Amino acid sequence: MNGKWAFIGGILAGIAGVFTAAAVAVELENGKSVSCDTVNESQRLALPEGEGR
């Protein structure tokens, strides 16, 4: 019976860890866009013009 509780506890801890990691990633991403110089998406995704021609 102890082994079952340890297994269930491990599963619950793993699930909680996944949700915690996702929340931290979202917070880091949101903080990064506020503190750094922001570039709008069209500028970031624009291809360089005139290179290699």
PDB file with one MODEL, atoms N, CA, C and O in Angstrom:
MODEL        1
ATOM      1  N   MET A   1       0.822  -1.196   0.000  1.00  0.00           N
ATOM      2  CA  MET A   1       0.000   0.000   0.000  1.00  0.00           C
ATOM      3  C   MET A   1       0.868   1.262   0.000  1.00  0.00           C
ATOM      4  O   MET A   1       0.507   2.265  -0.616  1.00  0.00           O
ATOM      5  N   ASN A   2       2.017   1.211   0.695  1.00  0.00           N
ATOM      6  CA  ASN A   2       2.920   2.368   0.703  1.00  0.00           C
ATOM      7  C   ASN A   2       3.439   2.691  -0.684  1.00  0.00           C
ATOM      8  O   ASN A   2       3.596   3.860  -1.039  1.00  0.00           O
ATOM      9  N   GLY A   3       3.706   1.661  -1.466  1.00  0.00           N
ATOM     10  CA  GLY A   3       4.191   1.868  -2.828  1.00  0.00           C
ATOM     11  C   GLY A   3       3.168   2.562  -3.703  1.00  0.00           C
ATOM     12  O   GLY A   3       3.518   3.390  -4.544  1.00  0.00           O
ATOM     13  N   LYS A   4       1.899   2.224  -3.504  1.00  0.00           N
ATOM     14  CA  LYS A   4       0.845   2.874  -4.291  1.00  0.00           C
ATOM     15  C   LYS A   4       0.762   4.351  -3.974  1.00  0.00           C
ATOM     16  O   LYS A   4       0.614   5.179  -4.873  1.00  0.00           O
ATOM     17  N   TRP A   5       0.860   4.692  -2.668  1.00  0.00           N
ATOM     18  CA  TRP A   5       0.777   6.104  -2.286  1.00  0.00           C
ATOM     19  C   TRP A   5       1.979   6.884  -2.805  1.00  0.00           C
ATOM     20  O   TRP A   5       1.849   8.042  -3.203  1.00  0.00           O
ATOM     21  N   ALA A   6       3.143   6.253  -2.801  1.00  0.00           N
ATOM     22  CA  ALA A   6       4.335   6.916  -3.326  1.00  0.00           C
ATOM     23  C   ALA A   6       4.190   7.157  -4.828  1.00  0.00           C
ATOM     24  O   ALA A   6       4.571   8.212  -5.334  1.00  0.00           O
ATOM     25  N   PHE A   7       3.638   6.174  -5.532  1.00  0.00           N
ATOM     26  CA  PHE A   7       3.425   6.310  -6.974  1.00  0.00           C
ATOM     27  C   PHE A   7       2.430   7.428  -7.265  1.00  0.00           C
ATOM     28  O   PHE A   7       2.677   8.267  -8.130  1.00  0.00           O
ATOM     29  N   ILE A   8       1.320   7.445  -6.555  1.00  0.00           N
ATOM     30  CA  ILE A   8       0.301   8.483  -6.757  1.00  0.00           C
ATOM     31  C   ILE A   8       0.871   9.856  -6.405  1.00  0.00           C
ATOM     32  O   ILE A   8       0.615  10.833  -7.109  1.00  0.00           O
ATOM     33  N   GLY A   9       1.635   9.932  -5.328  1.00  0.00           N
ATOM     34  CA  GLY A   9       2.261  11.202  -4.958  1.00  0.00           C
ATOM     35  C   GLY A   9       3.250  11.678  -6.012  1.00  0.00           C
ATOM     36  O   GLY A   9       3.335  12.873  -6.294  1.00  0.00           O
ATOM     37  N   GLY A  10       3.991  10.753  -6.589  1.00  0.00           N
ATOM     38  CA  GLY A  10       4.931  11.119  -7.651  1.00  0.00           C
ATOM     39  C   GLY A  10       4.230  11.639  -8.884  1.00  0.00           C
ATOM     40  O   GLY A  10       4.684  12.597  -9.509  1.00  0.00           O
ATOM     41  N   ILE A  11       3.123  11.009  -9.236  1.00  0.00           N
ATOM     42  CA  ILE A  11       2.350  11.474 -10.395  1.00  0.00           C
ATOM     43  C   ILE A  11       1.807  12.879 -10.143  1.00  0.00           C
ATOM     44  O   ILE A  11       1.884  13.751 -11.009  1.00  0.00           O
ATOM     45  N   LEU A  12       1.255  13.085  -8.942  1.00  0.00           N
ATOM     46  CA  LEU A  12       0.707  14.413  -8.626  1.00  0.00           C
ATOM     47  C   LEU A  12       1.801  15.475  -8.589  1.00  0.00           C
ATOM     48  O   LEU A  12       1.584  16.600  -9.038  1.00  0.00           O
ATOM     49  N   ALA A  13       2.959  15.135  -8.067  1.00  0.00           N
ATOM     50  CA  ALA A  13       4.075  16.084  -8.043  1.00  0.00           C
ATOM     51  C   ALA A  13       4.543  16.408  -9.458  1.00  0.00           C
ATOM     52  O   ALA A  13       4.880  17.556  -9.748  1.00  0.00           O
ATOM     53  N   GLY A  14       4.568  15.419 -10.334  1.00  0.00           N
ATOM     54  CA  GLY A  14       4.951  15.656 -11.723  1.00  0.00           C
ATOM     55  C   GLY A  14       3.978  16.563 -12.449  1.00  0.00           C
ATOM     56  O   GLY A  14       4.384  17.456 -13.193  1.00  0.00           O
ATOM     57  N   ILE A  15       2.694  16.331 -12.230  1.00  0.00           N
ATOM     58  CA  ILE A  15       1.676  17.172 -12.857  1.00  0.00           C
ATOM     59  C   ILE A  15       1.789  18.608 -12.337  1.00  0.00           C
ATOM     60  O   ILE A  15       1.712  19.560 -13.112  1.00  0.00           O
ATOM     61  N   ALA A  16       1.970  18.757 -11.033  1.00  0.00           N
ATOM     62  CA  ALA A  16       2.124  20.096 -10.464  1.00  0.00           C
ATOM     63  C   ALA A  16       3.380  20.772 -11.014  1.00  0.00           C
ATOM     64  O   ALA A  16       3.377  21.980 -11.249  1.00  0.00           O
ATOM     65  N   GLY A  17       4.435  20.018 -11.218  1.00  0.00           N
ATOM     66  CA  GLY A  17       5.668  20.569 -11.775  1.00  0.00           C
ATOM     67  C   GLY A  17       5.491  21.067 -13.197  1.00  0.00           C
ATOM     68  O   GLY A  17       6.039  22.105 -13.570  1.00  0.00           O
ATOM     69  N   VAL A  18       4.729  20.332 -13.989  1.00  0.00           N
ATOM     70  CA  VAL A  18       4.479  20.755 -15.373  1.00  0.00           C
ATOM     71  C   VAL A  18       3.705  22.069 -15.391  1.00  0.00           C
ATOM     72  O   VAL A  18       4.040  22.979 -16.148  1.00  0.00           O
ATOM     73  N   PHE A  19       2.671  22.168 -14.559  1.00  0.00           N
ATOM     74  CA  PHE A  19       1.897  23.402 -14.520  1.00  0.00           C
ATOM     75  C   PHE A  19       2.728  24.562 -13.983  1.00  0.00           C
ATOM     76  O   PHE A  19       2.589  25.690 -14.457  1.00  0.00           O
ATOM     77  N   THR A  20       3.580  24.305 -13.014  1.00  0.00           N
ATOM     78  CA  THR A  20       4.442  25.354 -12.474  1.00  0.00           C
ATOM     79  C   THR A  20       5.437  25.833 -13.527  1.00  0.00           C
ATOM     80  O   THR A  20       5.655  27.037 -13.671  1.00  0.00           O
ATOM     81  N   ALA A  21       6.036  24.912 -14.256  1.00  0.00           N
ATOM     82  CA  ALA A  21       6.979  25.287 -15.304  1.00  0.00           C
ATOM     83  C   ALA A  21       6.297  26.112 -16.392  1.00  0.00           C
ATOM     84  O   ALA A  21       6.879  27.071 -16.898  1.00  0.00           O
ATOM     85  N   ALA A  22       5.069  25.745 -16.753  1.00  0.00           N
ATOM     86  CA  ALA A  22       4.333  26.512 -17.762  1.00  0.00           C
ATOM     87  C   ALA A  22       4.032  27.916 -17.258  1.00  0.00           C
ATOM     88  O   ALA A  22       4.163  28.882 -18.010  1.00  0.00           O
ATOM     89  N   ALA A  23       3.635  28.043 -16.006  1.00  0.00           N
ATOM     90  CA  ALA A  23       3.332  29.361 -15.446  1.00  0.00           C
ATOM     91  C   ALA A  23       4.591  30.228 -15.392  1.00  0.00           C
ATOM     92  O   ALA A  23       4.541  31.418 -15.704  1.00  0.00           O
ATOM     93  N   VAL A  24       5.708  29.641 -14.999  1.00  0.00           N
ATOM     94  CA  VAL A  24       6.968  30.396 -14.953  1.00  0.00           C
ATOM     95  C   VAL A  24       7.379  30.830 -16.345  1.00  0.00           C
ATOM     96  O   VAL A  24       7.842  31.957 -16.522  1.00  0.00           O
ATOM     97  N   ALA A  25       7.224  29.968 -17.337  1.00  0.00           N
ATOM     98  CA  ALA A  25       7.586  30.319 -18.706  1.00  0.00           C
ATOM     99  C   ALA A  25       6.741  31.479 -19.214  1.00  0.00           C
ATOM    100  O   ALA A  25       7.257  32.378 -19.878  1.00  0.00           O
ATOM    101  N   VAL A  26       5.455  31.465 -18.910  1.00  0.00           N
ATOM    102  CA  VAL A  26       4.577  32.554 -19.340  1.00  0.00           C
ATOM    103  C   VAL A  26       4.993  33.856 -18.663  1.00  0.00           C
ATOM    104  O   VAL A  26       5.042  34.901 -19.312  1.00  0.00           O
ATOM    105  N   GLU A  27       5.289  33.806 -17.378  1.00  0.00           N
ATOM    106  CA  GLU A  27       5.696  35.014 -16.661  1.00  0.00           C
ATOM    107  C   GLU A  27       7.028  35.555 -17.191  1.00  0.00           C
ATOM    108  O   GLU A  27       7.189  36.767 -17.335  1.00  0.00           O
ATOM    109  N   LEU A  28       7.973  34.673 -17.480  1.00  0.00           N
ATOM    110  CA  LEU A  28       9.251  35.123 -18.026  1.00  0.00           C
ATOM    111  C   LEU A  28       9.071  35.739 -19.399  1.00  0.00           C
ATOM    112  O   LEU A  28       9.709  36.742 -19.719  1.00  0.00           O
ATOM    113  N   GLU A  29       8.211  35.151 -20.213  1.00  0.00           N
ATOM    114  CA  GLU A  29       7.956  35.688 -21.543  1.00  0.00           C
ATOM    115  C   GLU A  29       7.297  37.058 -21.456  1.00  0.00           C
ATOM    116  O   GLU A  29       7.657  37.966 -22.206  1.00  0.00           O
ATOM    117  N   ASN A  30       6.345  37.215 -20.559  1.00  0.00           N
ATOM    118  CA  ASN A  30       5.680  38.507 -20.399  1.00  0.00           C
ATOM    119  C   ASN A  30       6.642  39.544 -19.846  1.00  0.00           C
ATOM    120  O   ASN A  30       6.608  40.696 -20.280  1.00  0.00           O
ATOM    121  N   GLY A  31       7.480  39.181 -18.922  1.00  0.00           N
ATOM    122  CA  GLY A  31       8.439  40.114 -18.355  1.00  0.00           C
ATOM    123  C   GLY A  31       9.496  40.524 -19.350  1.00  0.00           C
ATOM    124  O   GLY A  31       9.947  41.670 -19.345  1.00  0.00           O
ATOM    125  N   LYS A  32       9.895  39.600 -20.205  1.00  0.00           N
ATOM    126  CA  LYS A  32      10.913  39.887 -21.199  1.00  0.00           C
ATOM    127  C   LYS A  32      10.434  40.933 -22.185  1.00  0.00           C
ATOM    128  O   LYS A  32      11.200  41.821 -22.559  1.00  0.00           O
ATOM    129  N   SER A  33       9.187  40.848 -22.614  1.00  0.00           N
ATOM    130  CA  SER A  33       8.690  41.780 -23.612  1.00  0.00           C
ATOM    131  C   SER A  33       8.516  43.177 -23.043  1.00  0.00           C
ATOM    132  O   SER A  33       8.518  44.150 -23.797  1.00  0.00           O
ATOM    133  N   VAL A  34       8.366  43.299 -21.725  1.00  0.00           N
ATOM    134  CA  VAL A  34       8.205  44.614 -21.107  1.00  0.00           C
ATOM    135  C   VAL A  34       9.559  45.263 -20.855  1.00  0.00           C
ATOM    136  O   VAL A  34       9.710  46.467 -21.063  1.00  0.00           O
ATOM    137  N   SER A  35      10.545  44.489 -20.413  1.00  0.00           N
ATOM    138  CA  SER A  35      11.813  45.072 -20.005  1.00  0.00           C
ATOM    139  C   SER A  35      12.787  45.285 -21.164  1.00  0.00           C
ATOM    140  O   SER A  35      13.675  46.131 -21.062  1.00  0.00           O
ATOM    141  N   CYS A  36      12.648  44.554 -22.239  1.00  0.00           N
ATOM    142  CA  CYS A  36      13.571  44.677 -23.362  1.00  0.00           C
ATOM    143  C   CYS A  36      12.976  45.592 -24.427  1.00  0.00           C
ATOM    144  O   CYS A  36      11.792  45.928 -24.400  1.00  0.00           O
ATOM    145  N   ASP A  37      13.834  45.981 -25.360  1.00  0.00           N
ATOM    146  CA  ASP A  37      13.335  46.754 -26.493  1.00  0.00           C
ATOM    147  C   ASP A  37      12.420  45.868 -27.315  1.00  0.00           C
ATOM    148  O   ASP A  37      12.808  44.778 -27.737  1.00  0.00           O
ATOM    149  N   THR A  38      11.219  46.334 -27.537  1.00  0.00           N
ATOM    150  CA  THR A  38      10.264  45.515 -28.265  1.00  0.00           C
ATOM    151  C   THR A  38      10.333  45.831 -29.749  1.00  0.00           C
ATOM    152  O   THR A  38      10.463  46.986 -30.156  1.00  0.00           O
ATOM    153  N   VAL A  39      10.245  44.790 -30.532  1.00  0.00           N
ATOM    154  CA  VAL A  39      10.198  44.913 -31.984  1.00  0.00           C
ATOM    155  C   VAL A  39       8.898  44.275 -32.405  1.00  0.00           C
ATOM    156  O   VAL A  39       8.594  43.149 -32.009  1.00  0.00           O
ATOM    157  N   ASN A  40       8.120  44.997 -33.216  1.00  0.00           N
ATOM    158  CA  ASN A  40       6.837  44.401 -33.590  1.00  0.00           C
ATOM    159  C   ASN A  40       7.066  43.182 -34.473  1.00  0.00           C
ATOM    160  O   ASN A  40       8.140  43.013 -35.051  1.00  0.00           O
ATOM    161  N   GLU A  41       6.068  42.352 -34.567  1.00  0.00           N
ATOM    162  CA  GLU A  41       6.222  41.049 -35.206  1.00  0.00           C
ATOM    163  C   GLU A  41       6.580  41.165 -36.682  1.00  0.00           C
ATOM    164  O   GLU A  41       7.349  40.345 -37.186  1.00  0.00           O
ATOM    165  N   SER A  42       6.050  42.150 -37.385  1.00  0.00           N
ATOM    166  CA  SER A  42       6.351  42.277 -38.813  1.00  0.00           C
ATOM    167  C   SER A  42       7.817  42.621 -39.032  1.00  0.00           C
ATOM    168  O   SER A  42       8.417  42.155 -40.000  1.00  0.00           O
ATOM    169  N   GLN A  43       8.408  43.429 -38.151  1.00  0.00           N
ATOM    170  CA  GLN A  43       9.828  43.746 -38.287  1.00  0.00           C
ATOM    171  C   GLN A  43      10.693  42.548 -37.932  1.00  0.00           C
ATOM    172  O   GLN A  43      11.722  42.314 -38.565  1.00  0.00           O
ATOM    173  N   ARG A  44      10.289  41.802 -36.940  1.00  0.00           N
ATOM    174  CA  ARG A  44      11.083  40.655 -36.499  1.00  0.00           C
ATOM    175  C   ARG A  44      11.073  39.558 -37.557  1.00  0.00           C
ATOM    176  O   ARG A  44      12.078  38.872 -37.743  1.00  0.00           O
ATOM    177  N   LEU A  45       9.952  39.385 -38.253  1.00  0.00           N
ATOM    178  CA  LEU A  45       9.829  38.315 -39.226  1.00  0.00           C
ATOM    179  C   LEU A  45      10.219  38.741 -40.642  1.00  0.00           C
ATOM    180  O   LEU A  45      10.228  37.908 -41.548  1.00  0.00           O
ATOM    181  N   ALA A  46      10.539  40.007 -40.847  1.00  0.00           N
ATOM    182  CA  ALA A  46      10.864  40.496 -42.176  1.00  0.00           C
ATOM    183  C   ALA A  46      12.162  39.868 -42.665  1.00  0.00           C
ATOM    184  O   ALA A  46      13.115  39.712 -41.902  1.00  0.00           O
ATOM    185  N   LEU A  47      12.186  39.512 -43.934  1.00  0.00           N
ATOM    186  CA  LEU A  47      13.385  38.952 -44.540  1.00  0.00           C
ATOM    187  C   LEU A  47      14.330  40.075 -44.919  1.00  0.00           C
ATOM    188  O   LEU A  47      13.878  41.148 -45.320  1.00  0.00           O
ATOM    189  N   PRO A  48      15.626  39.856 -44.801  1.00  0.00           N
ATOM    190  CA  PRO A  48      16.576  40.897 -45.212  1.00  0.00           C
ATOM    191  C   PRO A  48      16.487  41.126 -46.713  1.00  0.00           C
ATOM    192  O   PRO A  48      16.370  40.176 -47.487  1.00  0.00           O
ATOM    193  N   GLU A  49      16.540  42.366 -47.114  1.00  0.00           N
ATOM    194  CA  GLU A  49      16.400  42.697 -48.530  1.00  0.00           C
ATOM    195  C   GLU A  49      17.764  42.957 -49.135  1.00  0.00           C
ATOM    196  O   GLU A  49      18.615  43.598 -48.518  1.00  0.00           O
ATOM    197  N   GLY A  50      17.970  42.458 -50.348  1.00  0.00           N
ATOM    198  CA  GLY A  50      19.162  42.774 -51.118  1.00  0.00           C
ATOM    199  C   GLY A  50      20.400  41.971 -50.749  1.00  0.00           C
ATOM    200  O   GLY A  50      21.464  42.226 -51.314  1.00  0.00           O
ATOM    201  N   GLU A  51      20.317  41.026 -49.840  1.00  0.00           N
ATOM    202  CA  GLU A  51      21.506  40.258 -49.492  1.00  0.00           C
ATOM    203  C   GLU A  51      21.651  39.083 -50.472  1.00  0.00           C
ATOM    204  O   GLU A  51      20.689  38.375 -50.768  1.00  0.00           O
ATOM    205  N   GLY A  52      22.868  38.903 -50.957  1.00  0.00           N
ATOM    206  CA  GLY A  52      23.161  37.765 -51.806  1.00  0.00           C
ATOM    207  C   GLY A  52      22.726  37.938 -53.253  1.00  0.00           C
ATOM    208  O   GLY A  52      22.716  36.976 -54.021  1.00  0.00           O
ATOM    209  N   ARG A  53      22.371  39.143 -53.622  1.00  0.00           N
ATOM    210  CA  ARG A  53      21.963  39.359 -55.029  1.00  0.00           C
ATOM    211  C   ARG A  53      22.975  40.160 -55.761  1.00  0.00           C
ATOM    212  O   ARG A  53      22.801  40.439 -56.948  1.00  0.00           O
TER     213      ARG A  53
ENDMDL
END
